[in-house]
Amino acid sequence: MFGVTIPLFAQDISLFQQFNGRYDYVAIGNTLNIQENGSFVPCIIETSSSADLNLDVDQNVVAAYLYWAGSGPGDFDITLNGSPVSAERTFSDSLDAERIFFAAFADVTSIISNEGNGTYTISDFDLTNVIGPYCSTGTNFGGWAISIIYEDDSLPLNQLNVYDGLQSVPTFLSITLDNLNVLDNEDAKIGFIAWEGDSALAVNEQLTINGNVISNPPLNPANNAFNGTNSFTGASDMYNMDIDVYNIQNNISIGDTSATISLTSGQDFVMINNIITVLNSQLPDATITIDDYTVRCGDYNIDLFYTVNNFNSTDILPANTPIAFYLDEILIGQSQTVNPIAIGASESGSITVTVPENTNPNLTITAIVDDDGTMTGTITETNENNNSNFSDIELLVIPDIVTLPGLIGCNEGFEISTYNLFDALVNLDYEDDQISFYLSLEDLETSSNAILIPSDYNNIFNPQTIYVRLESPPCYEIFQFNLIIENCPPYIPDGFSPNDDTYNDWFNIQGLYDIFTEHELKIYNRYGDIIFEGDNEKPWYGKINRGLNNHGKIVPVGTYYYVINLNDPNYRPMVGWVYVNY
C-alpha cells in the first residue's frame, strides 16, 4: 500500500508489478538532448540514441519495461533495435497550460530476451517540431530508459516492487510501502527514473528514506538528487533525465514492516516516472482459484474444487492457513490448507457448502484464503490484496411438479388393479430410457427403488400417487399422477353347470366378488319363489338355501331369474336370467 500527494494533471505513482524471489534489476537508457538545457544552448534534439546492456551469464531476464518521455503531447510510436514499439500506457504532466509533458510505457521483455546483451538503440523518436516553445524556459527534453528485472540463483530472496506513474517535484511526494518483512537489510536498494532534472539546480532537492537523507556522492549529492546521471554506469551526461539507484541498507532495519520514501525539490522541475525497490523480504503470498464446482438438481449443496497457490512469494505458506467461503458476504463454509505450500507451489482441495433454500439460482460464491471467517487475515503476506477469487454459479432448479391425468383401473379385488404406467405419459415426448417411476419423491430425487416393471404394475393403495422422473440434462423434470380404482360393471355369465367337474361349476359373476363386497344376490325360480340368497362370502353353486323345501339340494335344469343389488351408488340393481344345466 502507499499514500501520495497528487500533483495537478499528473498520475499517481502506484504499484505496477511485484516480483518475489531471487530477483534484482538494472536500468539502461539515454537522453535525446545534446547537452544540458540553458539560455545559450541550441534548441536541438536528437531522434535516436543508444545504450549498452551487459548482464552476467547467470542473470536471466524475466521482465523488461521501456519508459520514454519528452516535451509536448507525445510521440507514442517509436523503434527499438529496428522493432516498432507502441505505447501500452501513457502518462502526462504539465507546468502550465502551454508547457505539457508526456511519458509512455511498453513491455519489451521479448525483445530484450531474444537479443540479450549488446547495444540498444531507440529511433524514430522525433520531438524536433515540438520542442521550440520549450527551449526558452529550459524545459525541452526527450529520453528513454529500460528497467530489466532478472533472476539470479545466487541472490537472496527479495521482494522487488515496480511503481510507476508521472508525478512532478517540486511538490512533496511521499510513498509508504507496507506489508514488508525485512529479514536482512543487506543490499536493500531503491531506484528511480526521472525526467527534466537539471544538474545546475540544487535547491532543497532531497531524497529521504524513513526520514533519513540518502545520497550517492559524488554522482548524486545529498542536495542534488536529480542531476542527469546513471548510477548503474556512472554516467553524468544523461542530460535532463536520471537513472539513479541508492543503497538504503542503513536506512531500513531488520524487522521493519514499512518504509516511507519522500522526495522534495525547491526549484528544479522534476518528474518521477518509475520507482523500483529491492528489499530482502521473506513472505508467502496466498492466492486462491475456484477451479470447478458441482451442483445437483434441486440441491442447495455445492461441491467446490479450489487451488491455493504460493506463487509470488519468498517464503513457505504455513499449513492450516484458513480459507473462508462467502455468499453475498454471508459465511457459508470454512476450510484450511493441509500442508505447508512451498514457494511457487500449490495445493488443491474441495469443500461442500450449503446455500440457504430459496436462494436466487444465479449466485456468486467468493473464496478468500488467509481469512478466519471474519474477513480477517492471520498471516503477513507480500500482497494482502490478492487473496480472493469468485465463481458465478447457477443452481439446477427443478421445475414445478406437473400433475398428469390419473389412470383408472378396474377393481380386480380388494381395491387392486393392474396398470401400464406408461399410459399416463401419452402427451409427453420421451425415450423409454429417459423415464423412471417411483413411489415417493425421496426415491425419485435419489434415483433409488424405481418401479421395476412399470408396464405391469399393481397398485398398493387407493388412490396411489406415482412419481415420474424424466431425464432432461443437465437436470430432470418431475411429473405425478394418481392410480385410481373404479368398480367396473360385473360380467354376468349366461349359465353354469354345477356337476363337480371343476369346470364352470358355479355362477361365476366376474368383477363382483371381493370388489362389490356389499352386494346381495337373490335367485328366483320361474314361479317367482326365492330359492337362494347370497353375498360376497356366499356365491351360488346351484343349491337351494331359501324356501320351505329342498334346502341344500341342487336345483333342476332350467332357467332362473337373478337380482343383484351391488349396493354401489353408481349402479342400479342388475337383473336377468341364468341357465343351469348338467
VEXDREN-2710 file (C-alpha; in Angstrom, 1 decimal):
% VEXDREN-2710
k/r/px/py/pz
1/MET/0.0/0.0/0.0
2/PHE/1.1/3.6/-0.5
3/GLY/0.0/7.1/0.1
4/VAL/0.9/10.0/-2.2
5/THR/0.2/13.7/-2.7
6/ILE/-1.5/14.3/-6.1
7/PRO/0.1/16.9/-8.4
8/LEU/-2.3/18.6/-10.8
9/PHE/-2.7/16.9/-14.2
10/ALA/-0.4/14.0/-13.1
11/GLN/-0.9/10.3/-12.5
12/ASP/-0.1/8.9/-9.0
13/ILE/2.9/6.8/-8.6
14/SER/1.4/3.3/-7.9
15/LEU/2.4/-0.3/-7.7
16/PHE/2.6/-1.7/-11.2
17/GLN/4.2/-5.1/-10.7
18/GLN/5.8/-7.1/-7.9
19/PHE/8.3/-9.9/-8.1
20/ASN/9.2/-12.1/-5.2
21/GLY/12.2/-14.4/-5.4
22/ARG/15.8/-14.2/-6.3
23/TYR/15.4/-11.0/-8.3
24/ASP/17.3/-7.8/-8.9
25/TYR/17.3/-5.3/-11.7
26/VAL/19.5/-3.0/-13.8
27/ALA/18.4/0.0/-15.9
28/ILE/19.8/1.4/-19.2
29/GLY/18.8/4.3/-21.3
30/ASN/19.9/7.6/-22.8
31/THR/18.8/11.2/-23.5
32/LEU/18.0/12.8/-26.8
33/ASN/19.3/16.2/-25.6
34/ILE/22.7/17.1/-26.9
35/GLN/23.7/19.0/-23.7
36/GLU/22.2/20.4/-20.5
37/ASN/19.4/22.9/-21.1
38/GLY/20.3/26.6/-20.6
39/SER/19.8/30.0/-22.0
40/PHE/22.6/29.7/-24.7
41/VAL/22.1/26.1/-25.6
42/PRO/21.0/25.4/-29.2
43/CYS/17.4/24.3/-29.5
44/ILE/18.3/20.9/-31.0
45/ILE/17.2/17.4/-30.0
46/GLU/18.1/14.0/-31.5
47/THR/15.7/11.4/-32.8
48/SER/17.7/8.4/-31.6
49/SER/20.2/7.4/-29.0
50/SER/21.8/4.2/-27.7
51/ALA/22.9/2.4/-24.5
52/ASP/24.6/-1.0/-23.8
53/LEU/23.3/-3.9/-21.7
54/ASN/25.8/-6.2/-20.0
55/LEU/24.2/-8.8/-17.9
56/ASP/26.2/-11.6/-16.3
57/VAL/25.7/-15.1/-17.7
58/ASP/23.7/-16.2/-14.6
59/GLN/21.3/-13.3/-14.8
60/ASN/18.2/-14.4/-16.7
61/VAL/15.8/-11.7/-17.9
62/VAL/12.2/-12.1/-16.5
63/ALA/10.8/-8.7/-17.5
64/ALA/11.9/-5.5/-19.3
65/TYR/9.9/-2.3/-19.2
66/LEU/10.6/0.6/-21.6
67/TYR/9.8/4.1/-20.5
68/TRP/10.2/7.1/-22.8
69/ALA/9.2/10.8/-22.2
70/GLY/9.6/14.3/-23.5
71/SER/8.2/17.7/-24.0
72/GLY/4.8/18.1/-25.8
73/PRO/1.7/16.0/-26.2
74/GLY/3.7/12.8/-27.0
75/ASP/5.3/10.6/-29.6
76/PHE/3.8/7.1/-28.8
77/ASP/5.2/5.1/-31.7
78/ILE/9.0/4.5/-31.7
79/THR/11.5/1.9/-32.7
80/LEU/13.8/-0.3/-30.5
81/ASN/16.6/-2.0/-32.4
82/GLY/14.5/-1.9/-35.5
83/SER/11.4/-3.3/-33.9
84/PRO/8.4/-1.0/-33.8
85/VAL/7.1/-0.2/-30.3
86/SER/3.8/1.4/-29.4
87/ALA/2.8/2.8/-26.1
88/GLU/0.7/0.4/-23.9
89/ARG/0.2/3.0/-21.3
90/THR/0.7/6.8/-21.3
91/PHE/1.2/9.5/-18.7
92/SER/1.0/13.3/-18.7
93/ASP/2.0/16.3/-16.6
94/SER/2.3/20.0/-17.0
95/LEU/3.9/23.2/-15.6
96/ASP/1.1/25.3/-17.1
97/ALA/-1.3/25.4/-20.0
98/GLU/1.5/25.8/-22.5
99/ARG/4.1/23.5/-21.1
100/ILE/2.8/20.0/-21.1
101/PHE/4.9/16.8/-20.9
102/PHE/4.3/13.1/-21.7
103/ALA/5.7/9.7/-20.7
104/ALA/4.9/6.3/-22.2
105/PHE/5.4/2.6/-21.3
106/ALA/5.8/-0.6/-23.2
107/ASP/6.7/-4.1/-22.2
108/VAL/9.7/-5.1/-24.3
109/THR/10.6/-8.3/-22.5
110/SER/10.5/-10.4/-25.7
111/ILE/12.9/-8.0/-27.5
112/ILE/15.5/-8.0/-24.6
113/SER/15.2/-11.7/-24.0
114/ASN/15.7/-12.5/-27.7
115/GLU/18.6/-10.1/-28.3
116/GLY/20.4/-10.4/-24.9
117/ASN/23.5/-8.3/-24.2
118/GLY/24.5/-5.6/-26.6
119/THR/23.7/-2.2/-27.8
120/TYR/20.1/-1.0/-27.8
121/THR/19.1/1.9/-29.9
122/ILE/15.9/3.9/-29.7
123/SER/15.0/5.6/-33.0
124/ASP/12.0/7.3/-34.7
125/PHE/11.5/9.2/-31.5
126/ASP/11.0/12.6/-33.1
127/LEU/10.3/15.7/-31.0
128/THR/12.0/18.1/-33.4
129/ASN/8.9/20.1/-34.3
130/VAL/7.6/20.1/-30.8
131/ILE/10.4/21.5/-28.5
132/GLY/10.7/25.0/-29.9
133/PRO/8.4/26.7/-27.4
134/TYR/10.1/24.9/-24.5
135/CYS/13.7/25.9/-25.2
136/SER/13.4/29.4/-23.9
137/THR/12.4/28.1/-20.4
138/GLY/14.9/25.2/-20.4
139/THR/12.1/22.6/-20.3
140/ASN/12.9/20.9/-23.6
141/PHE/13.9/17.3/-23.2
142/GLY/13.5/13.7/-24.5
143/GLY/14.8/10.4/-23.3
144/TRP/14.3/6.7/-22.7
145/ALA/15.1/4.1/-20.1
146/ILE/14.6/0.3/-19.8
147/SER/14.3/-1.4/-16.4
148/ILE/15.4/-5.0/-16.8
149/ILE/14.4/-7.4/-14.0
150/TYR/16.5/-10.5/-13.8
151/GLU/16.6/-13.7/-11.8
152/ASP/19.9/-15.0/-10.3
153/ASP/20.1/-18.1/-8.1
154/SER/23.0/-16.5/-6.2
155/LEU/20.7/-13.7/-4.9
156/PRO/18.9/-13.7/-1.6
157/LEU/15.1/-14.0/-1.6
158/ASN/14.0/-10.4/-2.4
159/GLN/10.8/-8.5/-2.9
160/LEU/11.2/-6.3/-6.0
161/ASN/8.4/-3.7/-6.5
162/VAL/8.0/-1.7/-9.7
163/TYR/6.0/1.5/-9.2
164/ASP/5.2/4.0/-12.0
165/GLY/3.1/7.0/-12.9
166/LEU/4.1/10.6/-13.5
167/GLN/4.3/13.0/-10.6
168/SER/6.3/16.1/-10.5
169/VAL/8.6/17.7/-7.9
170/PRO/8.7/20.5/-6.7
171/THR/5.8/19.3/-4.6
172/PHE/6.1/16.9/-1.7
173/LEU/5.8/13.3/-2.8
174/SER/5.6/10.6/-0.1
175/ILE/5.2/6.9/-0.7
176/THR/4.6/4.4/2.2
177/LEU/5.4/0.8/1.5
178/ASP/3.5/-1.6/3.7
179/ASN/3.5/-5.4/4.1
180/LEU/7.2/-5.7/4.4
181/ASN/9.0/-8.2/6.5
182/VAL/12.7/-7.2/6.4
183/LEU/14.8/-10.2/7.4
184/ASP/18.1/-8.8/6.2
185/ASN/18.8/-5.2/5.1
186/GLU/22.0/-6.0/3.2
187/ASP/21.9/-4.7/-0.4
188/ALA/18.5/-3.1/0.1
189/LYS/18.1/-0.5/-2.7
190/ILE/15.7/2.0/-4.3
191/GLY/15.9/3.2/-7.9
192/PHE/14.3/6.0/-9.9
193/ILE/13.7/7.0/-13.5
194/ALA/13.1/10.8/-13.5
195/TRP/12.8/13.4/-16.3
196/GLU/13.8/17.0/-16.8
197/GLY/16.2/17.3/-13.8
198/ASP/19.0/19.9/-14.2
199/SER/22.4/19.5/-12.5
200/ALA/22.7/23.2/-12.2
201/LEU/19.7/23.5/-10.0
202/ALA/20.2/22.2/-6.4
203/VAL/17.7/23.9/-4.2
204/ASN/16.4/21.7/-1.4
205/GLU/16.5/18.8/-3.8
206/GLN/16.5/15.8/-1.4
207/LEU/15.6/12.1/-1.3
208/THR/14.8/10.6/2.1
209/ILE/14.0/7.1/3.3
210/ASN/12.3/6.8/6.7
211/GLY/13.3/10.5/7.3
212/ASN/17.0/10.0/6.5
213/VAL/18.5/11.8/3.6
214/ILE/20.2/9.5/1.2
215/SER/22.8/10.3/-1.4
216/ASN/25.5/8.7/-3.6
217/PRO/28.3/11.3/-3.8
218/PRO/29.9/12.4/-5.9
219/LEU/27.5/11.2/-8.5
220/ASN/24.3/12.2/-6.6
221/PRO/25.0/14.8/-3.9
222/ALA/22.5/15.0/-1.0
223/ASN/21.2/18.3/-2.2
224/ASN/21.0/17.5/-5.9
225/ALA/19.4/14.1/-6.4
226/PHE/18.2/14.7/-10.0
227/ASN/21.3/15.8/-11.9
228/GLY/21.4/13.9/-15.2
229/THR/23.2/10.8/-14.0
230/ASN/23.0/7.0/-14.3
231/SER/24.0/5.3/-11.1
232/PHE/24.4/1.9/-12.8
233/THR/27.1/3.1/-15.3
234/GLY/28.4/6.2/-13.5
235/ALA/27.5/8.4/-16.5
236/SER/26.9/12.1/-15.8
237/ASP/25.9/13.2/-19.3
238/MET/22.2/11.9/-19.1
239/TYR/21.0/15.5/-19.8
240/ASN/17.6/16.2/-18.3
241/MET/17.0/12.6/-17.2
242/ASP/18.1/10.4/-14.3
243/ILE/18.5/6.7/-13.9
244/ASP/19.5/6.5/-10.2
245/VAL/19.8/3.7/-7.7
246/TYR/20.7/4.1/-4.0
247/ASN/21.7/1.6/-1.4
248/ILE/19.4/2.0/1.6
249/GLN/20.6/-0.8/3.9
250/ASN/21.4/1.7/6.6
251/ASN/18.0/3.3/6.3
252/ILE/15.8/0.3/6.8
253/SER/16.1/-2.1/9.7
254/ILE/15.6/-5.8/10.2
255/GLY/12.0/-6.3/11.4
256/ASP/10.6/-3.3/9.6
257/THR/7.2/-3.8/8.2
258/SER/7.0/-0.5/6.3
259/ALA/9.2/2.1/4.7
260/THR/8.5/5.8/3.8
261/ILE/10.1/7.4/0.7
262/SER/9.9/11.2/0.4
263/LEU/11.0/13.4/-2.5
264/THR/11.4/17.2/-2.4
265/SER/12.7/19.9/-4.8
266/GLY/12.7/23.7/-4.1
267/GLN/13.2/24.8/-7.7
268/ASP/14.1/22.2/-10.3
269/PHE/11.0/20.8/-12.1
270/VAL/11.5/17.0/-11.9
271/MET/9.0/14.3/-13.0
272/ILE/9.2/10.9/-11.3
273/ASN/8.1/8.2/-13.8
274/ASN/9.4/4.9/-12.2
275/ILE/10.5/3.7/-8.8
276/ILE/11.9/0.3/-8.0
277/THR/12.6/-1.1/-4.6
278/VAL/14.6/-4.2/-3.8
279/LEU/14.3/-5.5/-0.2
280/ASN/15.2/-8.8/1.4
281/SER/11.7/-9.8/2.5
282/GLN/10.7/-13.4/3.1
283/LEU/6.9/-13.7/3.0
284/PRO/4.3/-16.1/1.5
285/ASP/1.7/-14.9/-0.9
286/ALA/-1.5/-16.9/-0.7
287/THR/-3.9/-16.8/-3.6
288/ILE/-6.8/-19.0/-4.4
289/THR/-8.8/-20.0/-7.5
290/ILE/-12.1/-21.8/-7.7
291/ASP/-11.3/-24.4/-10.4
292/ASP/-14.7/-26.1/-10.7
293/TYR/-17.9/-26.8/-9.0
294/THR/-20.7/-29.5/-9.0
295/VAL/-24.3/-28.9/-8.5
296/ARG/-27.2/-31.4/-8.4
297/CYS/-30.8/-31.0/-9.4
298/GLY/-32.9/-29.4/-6.7
299/ASP/-29.9/-29.5/-4.3
300/TYR/-28.7/-26.5/-2.3
301/ASN/-25.4/-28.2/-1.6
302/ILE/-22.5/-27.2/-3.9
303/ASP/-19.2/-29.1/-4.2
304/LEU/-16.4/-26.5/-4.7
305/PHE/-12.9/-27.5/-6.1
306/TYR/-10.2/-25.0/-5.4
307/THR/-6.5/-24.5/-5.5
308/VAL/-4.4/-22.4/-3.1
309/ASN/-1.2/-21.0/-4.6
310/ASN/2.0/-19.6/-3.2
311/PHE/3.4/-18.2/-6.4
312/ASN/4.6/-14.7/-6.0
313/SER/6.3/-15.4/-2.7
314/THR/9.6/-15.5/-0.8
315/ASP/8.6/-17.9/2.0
316/ILE/6.6/-21.1/2.6
317/LEU/2.8/-20.7/3.2
318/PRO/2.2/-22.4/6.5
319/ALA/-0.1/-25.4/6.9
320/ASN/-3.6/-24.8/8.3
321/THR/-3.9/-21.4/6.5
322/PRO/-7.6/-20.6/6.9
323/ILE/-10.0/-20.4/3.9
324/ALA/-13.5/-18.9/4.0
325/PHE/-16.3/-19.1/1.5
326/TYR/-19.0/-16.4/1.3
327/LEU/-22.3/-15.9/-0.4
328/ASP/-23.2/-12.2/-0.5
329/GLU/-20.8/-11.6/2.4
330/ILE/-22.6/-14.4/4.4
331/LEU/-20.1/-17.1/5.6
332/ILE/-21.3/-20.4/4.2
333/GLY/-18.2/-22.6/4.6
334/GLN/-14.6/-22.8/6.1
335/SER/-11.6/-24.9/5.3
336/GLN/-7.8/-24.7/5.6
337/THR/-4.7/-25.8/3.8
338/VAL/-3.4/-29.2/4.8
339/ASN/0.4/-29.0/4.2
340/PRO/3.0/-26.2/4.0
341/ILE/3.0/-24.9/0.5
342/ALA/6.4/-24.2/-0.9
343/ILE/7.4/-21.1/-2.9
344/GLY/5.9/-21.4/-6.3
345/ALA/3.8/-24.4/-5.4
346/SER/0.1/-25.1/-5.0
347/GLU/-2.4/-27.3/-3.1
348/SER/-5.8/-28.4/-4.3
349/GLY/-8.8/-29.0/-2.1
350/SER/-12.5/-29.3/-2.1
351/ILE/-15.4/-28.4/0.2
352/THR/-19.2/-28.8/0.1
353/VAL/-21.0/-25.7/1.0
354/THR/-24.8/-25.2/1.6
355/VAL/-26.6/-22.1/0.5
356/PRO/-29.9/-21.2/2.0
357/GLU/-33.0/-22.6/0.4
358/ASN/-34.8/-20.2/-1.9
359/THR/-31.5/-18.6/-2.8
360/ASN/-31.5/-17.0/-6.2
361/PRO/-30.3/-19.8/-8.5
362/ASN/-27.9/-17.4/-10.2
363/LEU/-25.4/-16.7/-7.4
364/THR/-21.7/-15.8/-6.8
365/ILE/-19.5/-17.6/-4.3
366/THR/-16.3/-15.9/-3.1
367/ALA/-13.4/-17.8/-1.7
368/ILE/-10.9/-16.0/0.4
369/VAL/-7.6/-17.6/1.6
370/ASP/-6.0/-16.3/4.8
371/ASP/-9.4/-15.5/6.2
372/ASP/-10.5/-16.7/9.6
373/GLY/-14.2/-16.4/8.7
374/THR/-14.5/-12.7/9.7
375/MET/-12.7/-11.4/6.6
376/THR/-9.6/-11.0/8.8
377/GLY/-6.2/-12.5/7.8
378/THR/-3.8/-14.3/10.1
379/ILE/-0.6/-14.4/8.0
380/THR/1.6/-11.5/6.8
381/GLU/2.0/-11.7/3.0
382/THR/3.8/-10.0/0.2
383/ASN/0.4/-8.9/-1.1
384/GLU/-2.6/-8.7/1.2
385/ASN/-5.0/-7.7/-1.7
386/ASN/-5.0/-10.8/-3.8
387/ASN/-6.5/-13.4/-1.5
388/SER/-9.9/-13.8/-3.1
389/ASN/-11.5/-15.4/-6.1
390/PHE/-15.1/-15.8/-7.1
391/SER/-17.2/-18.0/-9.2
392/ASP/-20.6/-17.4/-10.8
393/ILE/-22.7/-20.5/-10.2
394/GLU/-26.1/-21.5/-11.5
395/LEU/-28.1/-23.9/-9.4
396/LEU/-30.0/-26.6/-11.2
397/VAL/-33.6/-25.8/-10.2
398/ILE/-36.2/-28.4/-10.8
399/PRO/-39.4/-27.1/-12.4
400/ASP/-42.6/-27.4/-10.5
401/ILE/-44.1/-30.8/-10.4
402/VAL/-46.6/-31.3/-13.3
403/THR/-49.7/-33.3/-12.5
404/LEU/-50.9/-35.6/-15.2
405/PRO/-54.3/-37.1/-15.6
406/GLY/-54.8/-40.2/-13.5
407/LEU/-55.1/-43.8/-14.6
408/ILE/-58.3/-45.5/-13.8
409/GLY/-58.2/-49.3/-13.3
410/CYS/-60.9/-51.7/-12.8
411/ASN/-61.0/-53.2/-9.3
412/GLU/-59.7/-56.7/-9.6
413/GLY/-60.4/-57.4/-5.9
414/PHE/-59.6/-55.7/-2.7
415/GLU/-59.1/-52.4/-4.5
416/ILE/-56.2/-53.7/-6.6
417/SER/-55.8/-53.3/-10.3
418/THR/-53.2/-53.7/-12.9
419/TYR/-51.8/-50.7/-14.8
420/ASN/-49.4/-49.9/-17.6
421/LEU/-47.9/-46.7/-16.1
422/PHE/-46.6/-45.6/-19.5
423/ASP/-50.3/-45.0/-20.4
424/ALA/-50.2/-41.8/-18.2
425/LEU/-47.5/-40.3/-20.4
426/VAL/-49.3/-40.2/-23.8
427/ASN/-48.9/-36.5/-24.1
428/LEU/-45.1/-36.4/-23.3
429/ASP/-42.3/-36.6/-25.8
430/TYR/-39.6/-39.0/-24.4
431/GLU/-37.5/-42.1/-24.9
432/ASP/-38.0/-45.1/-22.7
433/ASP/-34.5/-44.8/-21.2
434/GLN/-35.3/-41.3/-20.0
435/ILE/-38.3/-42.4/-17.9
436/SER/-38.4/-44.0/-14.4
437/PHE/-41.3/-44.4/-12.0
438/TYR/-41.1/-44.1/-8.2
439/LEU/-43.4/-44.4/-5.2
440/SER/-42.0/-41.3/-3.4
441/LEU/-40.3/-38.0/-4.1
442/GLU/-37.4/-39.0/-1.9
443/ASP/-36.7/-42.1/-4.0
444/LEU/-37.1/-40.0/-7.2
445/GLU/-34.6/-37.4/-6.1
446/THR/-32.0/-40.1/-5.2
447/SER/-32.8/-42.4/-8.2
448/SER/-33.4/-45.3/-5.9
449/ASN/-36.1/-48.0/-5.7
450/ALA/-37.5/-47.4/-9.1
451/ILE/-40.6/-49.5/-10.1
452/LEU/-39.1/-52.4/-11.9
453/ILE/-41.9/-53.4/-14.3
454/PRO/-44.0/-50.2/-14.9
455/SER/-45.9/-51.8/-17.8
456/ASP/-47.5/-54.4/-15.4
457/TYR/-47.9/-52.7/-12.0
458/ASN/-50.4/-53.5/-9.3
459/ASN/-51.3/-50.6/-7.0
460/ILE/-50.7/-50.7/-3.3
461/PHE/-53.2/-48.0/-2.1
462/ASN/-56.3/-46.5/-3.5
463/PRO/-55.7/-43.9/-4.6
464/GLN/-51.9/-44.1/-5.0
465/THR/-49.6/-41.3/-6.3
466/ILE/-46.9/-42.3/-8.8
467/TYR/-43.9/-40.0/-9.4
468/VAL/-42.2/-39.8/-12.8
469/ARG/-38.6/-38.7/-13.4
470/LEU/-37.9/-37.5/-17.0
471/GLU/-34.2/-37.0/-17.6
472/SER/-33.6/-33.7/-19.2
473/PRO/-29.9/-33.0/-18.9
474/PRO/-28.4/-31.3/-17.1
475/CYS/-31.4/-31.8/-14.8
476/TYR/-34.7/-33.6/-14.9
477/GLU/-38.4/-33.0/-14.8
478/ILE/-40.9/-34.4/-12.3
479/PHE/-44.5/-35.5/-13.1
480/GLN/-47.0/-37.2/-10.9
481/PHE/-50.3/-38.9/-11.4
482/ASN/-52.8/-40.9/-9.4
483/LEU/-53.8/-44.5/-9.8
484/ILE/-57.5/-44.7/-9.2
485/ILE/-59.6/-47.8/-8.6
486/GLU/-63.0/-48.0/-10.2
487/ASN/-65.6/-50.7/-9.7
488/CYS/-66.3/-51.7/-13.2
489/PRO/-69.6/-53.3/-14.2
490/PRO/-69.6/-57.1/-13.4
491/TYR/-69.7/-59.6/-16.3
492/ILE/-72.6/-62.0/-15.7
493/PRO/-72.4/-65.4/-17.5
494/ASP/-75.5/-66.9/-19.3
495/GLY/-75.3/-70.1/-17.3
496/PHE/-73.2/-72.7/-15.5
497/SER/-73.2/-76.4/-14.7
498/PRO/-72.9/-77.5/-11.1
499/ASN/-71.8/-81.1/-11.8
500/ASP/-68.5/-81.0/-9.9
501/ASP/-66.3/-81.4/-13.0
502/THR/-64.3/-78.4/-11.8
503/TYR/-65.3/-76.6/-14.9
504/ASN/-68.0/-73.8/-14.7
505/ASP/-69.4/-75.3/-11.5
506/TRP/-70.8/-72.0/-10.1
507/PHE/-72.5/-68.8/-11.0
508/ASN/-69.2/-67.0/-11.6
509/ILE/-70.0/-63.3/-11.9
510/GLN/-66.7/-61.8/-12.9
511/GLY/-65.8/-58.4/-11.3
512/LEU/-68.3/-58.9/-8.5
513/TYR/-66.7/-60.9/-5.6
514/ASP/-64.2/-59.0/-3.4
515/ILE/-65.0/-55.9/-5.5
516/PHE/-68.6/-55.1/-4.7
517/THR/-68.1/-56.6/-1.2
518/GLU/-71.5/-55.4/0.0
519/HIS/-73.5/-56.9/-2.8
520/GLU/-76.7/-59.0/-2.4
521/LEU/-77.6/-61.8/-4.8
522/LYS/-81.1/-63.3/-5.0
523/ILE/-82.2/-66.2/-7.2
524/TYR/-85.8/-67.0/-8.1
525/ASN/-87.4/-69.9/-9.8
526/ARG/-89.8/-69.5/-12.8
527/TYR/-92.7/-69.3/-10.4
528/GLY/-91.2/-66.3/-8.6
529/ASP/-90.2/-68.1/-5.5
530/ILE/-86.9/-67.1/-3.9
531/ILE/-84.6/-70.1/-3.8
532/PHE/-81.2/-68.6/-2.9
533/GLU/-79.7/-65.5/-1.2
534/GLY/-76.0/-64.9/-1.3
535/ASP/-73.4/-62.2/-0.7
536/ASN/-69.6/-61.6/-1.1
537/GLU/-68.9/-64.6/1.1
538/LYS/-71.7/-66.8/-0.3
539/PRO/-71.6/-67.4/-4.1
540/TRP/-74.3/-69.6/-5.8
541/TYR/-73.2/-73.2/-6.6
542/GLY/-76.7/-74.1/-7.8
543/LYS/-78.0/-75.2/-4.4
544/ILE/-81.2/-74.1/-2.7
545/ASN/-81.0/-72.2/0.7
546/ARG/-84.4/-70.5/0.8
547/GLY/-88.0/-71.6/0.7
548/LEU/-89.8/-74.4/2.6
549/ASN/-88.3/-77.4/1.0
550/ASN/-85.2/-78.9/-0.7
551/HIS/-82.6/-76.9/1.3
552/GLY/-79.1/-77.9/0.2
553/LYS/-80.3/-79.7/-3.0
554/ILE/-79.1/-78.8/-6.5
555/VAL/-81.8/-77.0/-8.5
556/PRO/-83.3/-78.8/-11.5
557/VAL/-82.1/-78.0/-15.0
558/GLY/-83.8/-74.8/-16.1
559/THR/-83.7/-71.0/-16.3
560/TYR/-83.6/-68.9/-13.1
561/TYR/-84.1/-65.3/-12.5
562/TYR/-81.4/-63.3/-10.7
563/VAL/-81.4/-59.9/-8.9
564/ILE/-78.0/-58.4/-8.0
565/ASN/-78.0/-55.4/-5.7
566/LEU/-74.4/-54.1/-5.9
567/ASN/-75.1/-51.5/-3.1
568/ASP/-73.0/-49.1/-5.0
569/PRO/-74.4/-45.6/-5.6
570/ASN/-73.1/-45.7/-9.2
571/TYR/-75.1/-48.8/-10.1
572/ARG/-78.7/-49.8/-10.2
573/PRO/-79.7/-53.4/-9.3
574/MET/-78.8/-55.8/-12.1
575/VAL/-81.5/-58.4/-13.2
576/GLY/-81.6/-61.2/-15.7
577/TRP/-81.8/-64.9/-16.5
578/VAL/-79.2/-67.6/-15.9
579/TYR/-79.5/-71.2/-17.3
580/VAL/-78.5/-74.1/-15.1
581/ASN/-77.6/-77.3/-16.8
582/TYR/-75.7/-80.6/-16.0
END
